Amino acid sequence: MAQRNLKYPQNVPGSYYVDDTCIDCDVCRSNAPQFFARYDDDGHSYVHRQPVTPTELAEAEEARQGCPTDSIGRDG
């Protein structure tokens, strides 16, 4: 389970975030590239845009649930 106190500083403010357990597997970026991006300096994903609409929330949630390391959190 992702922990907010371990989230990467590249995440934009909001309820979704990626923490430092990310293994850079590309699952979230493949499933929801409109919300998740890669930080190339040390190879991890982060949230670059928060979902807003119900459709966007469903897409971000699908990416969160598909994360093999549970590195994507949702608080709020």
N, C-alpha and C positions, 0 to 999 in steps of 0.2 A: 504494500500500500504506500503510495506516494506521501511524502511528508512536506508540508508547507515550509517548515524551517530549513529544509534542504533544497528548496527550489533554486533553479539557476537565475541569476540576475537578469538575463536576457528576456525572460518572460515579461510580456506586457501585463499591466495590472488587470485583475479580474479573477473570476472563479476557477478557470483552468490554468494549469501550470505543469511544467516538467521538472522533476527533481534530479538529484545527482546520481541516481541509480540507472539512468538511461544508458543503454549500451549501443546507441547509434544504429539500430537495426533497420530503420527507415519505414517501419510499419505505419506509424502515425502520419508521416509525410506522404506516404503513398495513398493512404485512405482519406486524408483531409489536408491537402497541401495549402488550402486557403487559411488554415489556422496554425499549422506546424511548419517550422523551418529548421534548417540545419545550421548550427554554429560551427563553422569550419575550423576555428582556432584550436579547439580540443575535441571536436567530434561528438556533438550531442544535439538532440532536438530541443526546441523551445517553442512556446506559444508566441507567435508574432501578431496574431489578431484574435480577439475573443469572439466567440459565436454570439449572435444576437437573436435571430429569428428562430422559431421552433424547428425549422428544417436544419438550420445551422447547428443548433444545439444537438439535434439527433445525430448529425454527422460527427461532431466533436465527441459525443458520447460513444459512438461506435468505435472511434479511434482509441478512446480511453480504455474501453473494454477489451480491445484487441491488443493492447500493449503487453508483450510477453513478460515484462519485468515489473508491471504495475507502477511505472514511473510517472504516469500522468495522473495528476490529482484534480479534484473538483471540490472546491469549498464554497459553499454559499448556495 
